[in-house]
């Protein structure tokens, strides 16, 4: 028996580091305004619905990194919606099945994923760049330059 309490339910054989894990905690699944992921999404879609994304802010930009192992850049879309929302989406297709092959185990997920992020007002939406290398998508959203130092100008008082 584990001495560590399970905050995520009684799970066995889960892998916390698998971005396409089927056993993902959904904080909205019990709320009435959000449909349960098991009822509204197919198993394949929910499997990669929550691709892991890091978002960091530097002095020059907002940088998003998404782990998308095994995906090609042609299978991923990066879009800006309403000049305020960054949307990262894509689809991993099922491998072609050969009738002569015997499958012993299928754990790799397939299906669609989509993540949206509301961006702050201090970004240059027309200069967003994206690149993909070794299964990691990097999206860079440059920030508007701000004045580094406020200049003070004295005004003579007449009178």
N, C-alpha and C positions, 0 to 999 in steps of 0.2 A: 504494500500500500504506500502510495506516495505521500510524503509529508507536505508537499507543495499543493495548496488548494488550486482547484481548477476553476479559473474565472471564465473559461470559454466552453464549459460543458464537458461531459465525459467523452473524450476522444481517444482513439487509439490509432497508432501508426500515422500520425499527422506530421507534416514537414512544414515548419514555420517559414522556411526560407524558399519554398516553392511558390513563385508568383502566380502560378496557375492552379494552386491547390483547390480541390473541391471542398475542403473543409474551412471555409472562410467565415469569420464571424460577421454577421450583418446586423449593425445596431438598429436598423430601421425595420427589420422583418416583423416585429410585433406591434408596430404602430398601425392604427387603422387607416391612416391616409396613404400609407405605402404598401403596395402589394407584396406579399411574401415572395422571396426569390424562388422558392421551390414551386410556387403555384403559377407565377407569371413568366418565368424564364425556363427555357429548356435546360437540361443538365449541362449540355455542351456550352451554352451561352453563359450560364452562371459560373461555369468553371473558370473562365478567364475574365469575368466582368470586372474584377477588382485588380487589374494589373498594378503592381506596386510602382509608385512614382515618388521621387524626392523632389522637393522644391526649395531652392535656396535663393537668397537675395544677396547680390554683391553691390558694390558701389555703382557699377555700370549697368547691371542687368538682373533680370529674374531668370534663373536657370532651372529647367525641369529635366530630370533624368528618369526614364522609364525602362525597367527591365522587361525585355521582350525576347527571351531566348528562343532561338530557332526560327525567328521571323525575318523575312526579307523586307527591305524598305518599300517594295511594291505592295506589300500587304498592310501597310500602316498609312493612316491619313493624319495630317496635322492641319487643323482649321481654326480660323478666328470667327466667332459668331458675334454679331451685333457690336463689333469693335470693343467688346469687354470680356469675352469668354474664350479661353483657349480650350480646344477640344482635341483630344488624342484618341483615335479609334483605329480599329483594324479587325482583321479576321484571319485566323489560322485554319487552314483547310485540313480535312481528314486525309490521311494517306490513302492512295489507291489500293484497293484490296485485290489481291491475286487469289483466284479460287484454289490454286494449288497450295497456298501457304496455310499453315496452321498457327493461329495466334494463341499464345499461352497467357499473355497478360497485356492489357492496354491501359496505361496510366497517363499518357501524355494527352493533354486537353486539346480540344479544337473548338472553334466557334468564334463568336464576336466579342469584342470588348470595347468599352467607351469610358473615358474619364473627362470631366470638365472642371475647369478652374477659372473662377472669376478673378480677373486681373485688376490691379489698382490703376488709378488714373494717370500715374506718372510714367507710362510706358509708350514706346514708339511702335504702334501696331503694324506700321508699314515696313518695319525693318526686322521682323521675326525671322530667325534662321533655325533650320533643323538639320541634324545629321544623325546617321546611324552607323555604329561600329561595334562589332562583336556582340550583337543582340542588345545593345543599349542605345536607346533613342535619346538624343540630347536636343532640347529646344531652348534657344536663347532669345529672350524678349528684352531688347535694350530699354534702358530707362531714359527719360528726358533729363538732359543736363540741368542741374540746378546751380545757381551761383554759389561759389564756395565761400565767399566772404562778403558780408554785407558792408557796403561802403557808406560811411557817414559823411555828409556834406553840411558844413555849418552855414546857416543863413543869417545874414546881418539883419538886425531889427531896426527899422527906421522909426523916427518919431520924435 
